[in-house]
Amino acid sequence: MFIAAEGVEHNPILPIWQEMVIGTIAFALLCFVLLKFVMPRMEAMYQARVDAIEGGLKRAEAAQAEANQVLEQYRAQLAEVRTEAARIRDDARADAEGIRQDILAKAREESDRIIAAGKDQLAAERATIVRELRTEVGTIAVDLASKIVGESLADEARRKGTVDRFLSNLESAGAR
């Protein structure tokens, strides 16, 4: 047990008042130093940390908003490009169909022209062949007639008249 300076025995449950004063002064000094120097720095660091976190969150939100805006622009552009591609495809199909119709029309015109030219050429050849056959048939008919009649049909005018009469008779007999 502690003995006090005056010889009185000290009760251990009651604190010594000198220690209480020194403890209180030390505690007040510690509180003063903490409140004056340490707490403002801690508060500044805490505030800086809060600002950094809140700033990071704001930047993240701004970046997210910007990303969403860019995504919407991308989707709008994509839809626009798809629409444009569909329009171009439809235009190409229409152009192809128009070209196809033009080519078919030109082919029909060319075919009709070739057929008409062929018919004209065939008619011209037929007329030439008929003329040649007429001359040949006339010559044969005159030779045959001169053998049958017994007179010479050498005179061209008579021969022509005779041939024309003969062919007329043949044509009228063929028409019946």
C-alpha positions as CSV (number, residue, x, y, z in Angstrom):
1,M,0.0,0.0,0.0
2,F,1.0,3.5,-0.6
3,I,1.8,5.7,2.2
4,A,1.3,9.3,1.9
5,A,3.9,11.9,2.7
6,E,2.3,12.8,6.0
7,G,2.2,9.3,7.1
8,V,-1.4,8.7,6.4
9,E,-2.2,5.6,4.6
10,H,-3.7,6.2,1.2
11,N,-6.9,4.5,0.0
12,P,-6.2,2.8,-3.4
13,I,-9.7,3.4,-4.6
14,L,-9.3,7.2,-4.5
15,P,-6.9,8.7,-7.0
16,I,-4.1,11.0,-5.9
17,W,-5.0,14.6,-6.7
18,Q,-1.6,15.6,-8.1
19,E,-1.7,12.7,-10.6
20,M,-5.2,13.8,-11.5
21,V,-4.0,17.3,-12.3
22,I,-1.0,16.2,-14.3
23,G,-3.1,13.6,-16.1
24,T,-5.8,16.2,-16.9
25,I,-3.2,18.8,-18.1
26,A,-1.5,16.0,-20.3
27,F,-4.9,15.0,-21.6
28,A,-5.9,18.6,-22.4
29,L,-2.5,19.2,-24.1
30,L,-3.0,16.0,-26.1
31,C,-6.5,17.0,-27.1
32,F,-5.3,20.5,-28.0
33,V,-2.5,19.1,-30.2
34,L,-4.9,16.6,-31.8
35,L,-7.6,19.2,-32.4
36,K,-5.2,21.9,-33.6
37,F,-2.8,19.9,-35.9
38,V,-3.8,16.3,-36.4
39,M,-7.6,16.6,-36.9
40,P,-7.5,19.4,-39.5
41,R,-5.0,17.3,-41.6
42,M,-7.1,14.2,-41.1
43,E,-10.2,16.2,-42.1
44,A,-8.4,17.6,-45.1
45,M,-7.3,14.1,-46.2
46,Y,-10.8,12.7,-45.5
47,Q,-12.3,15.5,-47.6
48,A,-9.8,15.0,-50.4
49,R,-10.6,11.3,-50.4
50,V,-14.4,12.1,-50.5
51,D,-13.8,14.6,-53.3
52,A,-11.7,12.0,-55.2
53,I,-14.4,9.3,-54.8
54,E,-17.3,11.7,-55.6
55,G,-15.3,13.1,-58.5
56,G,-14.6,9.6,-59.7
57,L,-18.2,8.8,-59.4
58,K,-19.2,12.0,-61.3
59,R,-16.6,11.3,-64.0
60,A,-17.8,7.7,-64.2
61,E,-21.4,8.9,-64.5
62,A,-20.4,11.4,-67.1
63,A,-18.5,8.8,-69.0
64,Q,-21.4,6.4,-68.8
65,A,-23.8,9.1,-70.0
66,E,-21.4,9.9,-72.9
67,A,-21.1,6.2,-73.7
68,N,-24.8,5.9,-73.7
69,Q,-25.1,8.9,-76.0
70,V,-22.5,7.5,-78.4
71,L,-24.2,4.2,-78.3
72,E,-27.5,5.8,-79.3
73,Q,-25.8,7.8,-82.0
74,Y,-24.2,4.5,-83.3
75,R,-27.6,2.8,-83.2
76,A,-29.2,5.7,-85.1
77,Q,-26.4,5.7,-87.7
78,L,-26.7,1.9,-88.0
79,A,-30.4,2.1,-88.5
80,E,-29.9,4.9,-91.1
81,V,-27.2,2.9,-92.9
82,R,-29.5,-0.2,-92.9
83,T,-32.3,2.0,-94.4
84,E,-30.0,3.4,-96.9
85,A,-28.7,0.0,-97.8
86,A,-32.2,-1.3,-98.3
87,R,-33.1,1.7,-100.5
88,I,-29.9,1.2,-102.6
89,R,-30.8,-2.5,-102.9
90,D,-34.3,-1.7,-104.0
91,D,-33.0,0.9,-106.4
92,A,-30.6,-1.6,-107.8
93,R,-33.3,-4.2,-108.2
94,A,-35.5,-1.6,-110.0
95,D,-32.6,-0.6,-112.2
96,A,-31.8,-4.2,-113.0
97,E,-35.5,-4.9,-113.9
98,G,-35.5,-1.7,-116.1
99,I,-32.3,-2.8,-117.8
100,R,-33.7,-6.3,-118.2
101,Q,-36.9,-4.9,-119.8
102,D,-34.8,-2.6,-122.1
103,I,-32.6,-5.5,-123.1
104,L,-35.7,-7.7,-123.8
105,A,-37.3,-4.9,-125.8
106,K,-34.2,-4.4,-127.8
107,A,-33.9,-8.1,-128.3
108,R,-37.5,-8.3,-129.5
109,E,-36.9,-5.3,-131.8
110,E,-33.8,-6.9,-133.2
111,S,-35.5,-10.2,-133.6
112,D,-38.5,-8.5,-135.4
113,R,-36.0,-6.5,-137.6
114,I,-34.1,-9.7,-138.4
115,I,-37.3,-11.6,-139.2
116,A,-38.6,-8.7,-141.3
117,A,-35.2,-8.5,-143.1
118,G,-35.4,-12.3,-143.6
119,K,-38.9,-12.0,-145.0
120,D,-37.9,-9.2,-147.3
121,Q,-34.9,-11.1,-148.5
122,L,-37.0,-14.3,-148.9
123,A,-39.6,-12.3,-150.9
124,A,-36.8,-10.8,-153.1
125,E,-35.3,-14.2,-153.6
126,R,-38.7,-15.7,-154.4
127,A,-39.3,-12.9,-156.9
128,T,-35.9,-13.6,-158.5
129,I,-36.5,-17.3,-158.6
130,V,-40.0,-16.8,-160.1
131,R,-38.5,-14.5,-162.7
132,E,-35.8,-17.0,-163.5
133,L,-38.3,-19.9,-163.6
134,R,-40.6,-17.8,-165.8
135,T,-37.9,-17.2,-168.2
136,E,-36.8,-20.9,-168.2
137,V,-40.4,-22.2,-168.3
138,G,-41.0,-19.7,-171.2
139,T,-37.9,-21.0,-173.1
140,I,-38.9,-24.6,-172.5
141,A,-42.5,-23.9,-173.5
142,V,-41.4,-22.1,-176.7
143,D,-39.1,-24.9,-177.6
144,L,-41.8,-27.4,-176.9
145,A,-44.4,-25.4,-178.7
146,S,-42.1,-25.0,-181.8
147,K,-41.7,-28.7,-181.8
148,I,-45.4,-29.3,-181.5
149,V,-46.5,-26.6,-183.9
150,G,-43.7,-27.1,-186.2
151,E,-42.9,-23.5,-186.8
152,S,-40.0,-21.6,-185.4
153,L,-40.7,-19.1,-182.8
154,A,-37.4,-17.4,-183.0
155,D,-38.8,-13.9,-183.3
156,E,-38.4,-12.4,-179.8
157,A,-41.6,-10.4,-179.9
158,R,-43.6,-13.4,-181.0
159,R,-41.8,-15.5,-178.5
160,K,-42.5,-13.1,-175.6
161,G,-46.2,-12.8,-176.5
162,T,-46.5,-16.6,-176.7
163,V,-44.7,-17.1,-173.4
164,D,-46.8,-14.6,-171.7
165,R,-50.0,-16.2,-173.0
166,F,-48.8,-19.6,-172.0
167,L,-47.9,-18.5,-168.5
168,S,-51.2,-16.6,-168.1
169,N,-53.0,-19.8,-169.1
170,L,-50.9,-21.7,-166.5
171,E,-51.6,-19.2,-163.8
172,S,-55.3,-19.2,-164.5
173,A,-55.4,-23.0,-164.6
174,G,-53.4,-23.1,-161.3
175,A,-55.7,-20.6,-159.6
176,R,-58.7,-22.9,-160.2
